[in-house]
Amino acid sequence: MQTVVIVIHLMIVAVMIGAVLLQKSEGGGLGMGGGAGFMSSRGTANLLSRTTAILAAGFFVTSLFLSWYAGYNRAPSSIIGAPASHTQPAGGGPIAPPTSGGILDSLKKADEQQQAPAAPSGPQVPRSQ
C-alpha cells in the first residue's frame, strides 16, 4: 500500500514540476509582471494554472497520507531504551537503596565502598591525592 502511494506521489511531483516549468513567466516574479493582473482573462482560467493547483492538492493529500501511514503501526517506546541488566558489583554485596540524596550520592557511596583500602600490614609510603 505504501509503495503504491509513494509511486503516485512521485508521479504527481514530476508532472507538477513540468507544469510549473511550462507556465509563462511574467517578467520578474514577486508580482512584478506586466499589465495583466491575477483576474485577467488569462488569470485562473488557464489550463496550466488549474492543473498546477490540482496537482498541488494531490501532493498535499499524498504527503499527509504518507505521514499518517508512517506513524500508524508505531508503538510507543522509551527514549532511554532497554533497561540495563542488574548485575552485582565485582567487589561485594548489594548496594543499599539511597535514604537521602539522589542517585549520584548512592553511586558515590558505592564507589567509596569498593575502593576502600584494606588495613595496612606494615608501614607505607604516603600517597598524594
Stockholm file with secondary structure:
# STOCKHOLM 1.0

chainA/1-129         MQTVVIVIHLMIVAVMIGAVLLQKSEGGGLGMGGGAGFMSSRGTANLLSRTTAILAAGFFVTSLFLSWYAGYNRAPSSIIGAPASHTQPAGGGPIAPPTSGGILDSLKKADEQQQAPAAPSGPQVPRSQ
#=GR chainA/1-129 SS CHHHHHHHHHHHHHHHHHHHHHSCCCSSSTTCCCSCCTTSSSTTTCHHHHHHHHHHHHHHHHHHHHHHHHTTSCCCCCSSCSCCCCCCCTTSSCCCCCSSSCHHHHHHHHHHHHTCCCCCSSCCCCCCC
#=GC SS_cons         CHHHHHHHHHHHHHHHHHHHHHSCCCSSSTTCCCSCCTTSSSTTTCHHHHHHHHHHHHHHHHHHHHHHHHTTSCCCCCSSCSCCCCCCCTTSSCCCCCSSSCHHHHHHHHHHHHTCCCCCSSCCCCCCC
//
